[in-house]
Amino acid sequence: MKKIGIMGGTFDPIHYGHLVAAEMARAEFKLSKVLFIPTGTPPHKNRRDISAGEVRFEMVKRAIQDNPAFDISALEIEREGPSYTVETLRVLRRTWPEDELYFITGSDALLEIFSWREAEEIFKLIQFIGAARPGFDASDFFLKVQQEHPETQGKIHYLEVPALAISSTDIRARVRRGEPIRYLLPEPVRLYLEELGLYVE
């Protein structure tokens, strides 16, 4: 039985916060690999607000190319219509029926997980690793979840990740203002953004 990490997100752009979280989760939970899945059409975001799927896929591909434990899937980008996590997880569960799957996400996203489509079904398919900034207090959230949703017991794990102070939103804003973004994200990704003129007003 293998342990496989799944990291979903818009990755617009992918940055060192994502990569450090994935690598720390891989080491801490002894994951055999981490699969990055850029979202297709997120149901909670206006499609015009995010870069094209193939562009975000290419950014992730360039960002992870030097880590043999990281891989990428176009599963959601190739799917038509809104991307719901539960549908993706069903496909992954059929792919790895005997393995342990861990969904790596930001702890702030975990706070809203029960608003996701078929949230209870999601917890039957996968465990969660909530990556949080240092100082983020998740104790109230975990207590509430355990009281209201006992079926999630042992399915949510906490991981402190210092680099999560970096955000995609801030990087896009910095590009618009003409401020430097070097060292916030891998250099191949920064050069790709520059080449395409992404996020420039």
Number of C-alpha atoms within 10 A of each C-alpha: 8 13 17 20 28 26 22 20 18 19 22 24 26 27 26 19 21 26 22 16 24 27 17 16 25 21 11 10 15 13 21 13 21 25 18 25 22 28 26 26 23 18 13 10 11 9 13 8 8 17 16 14 20 14 17 23 26 14 24 26 19 17 22 19 13 9 12 9 15 21 17 19 17 15 15 22 20 14 13 9 12 16 20 18 18 19 14 17 18 16 12 16 16 9 10 15 13 11 13 16 22 25 21 28 21 22 23 14 11 20 14 9 14 14 9 15 13 14 13 15 12 20 16 11 17 22 20 23 25 24 28 22 18 13 8 11 11 15 10 8 13 18 11 11 17 14 12 10 12 10 13 17 13 10 13 18 16 17 20 17 20 15 18 19 12 16 19 19 10 12 22 18 15 15 18 13 12 11 11 10 17 12 10 17 21 19 15 16 22 21 13 15 17 13 9 10 11 17 18 14 9
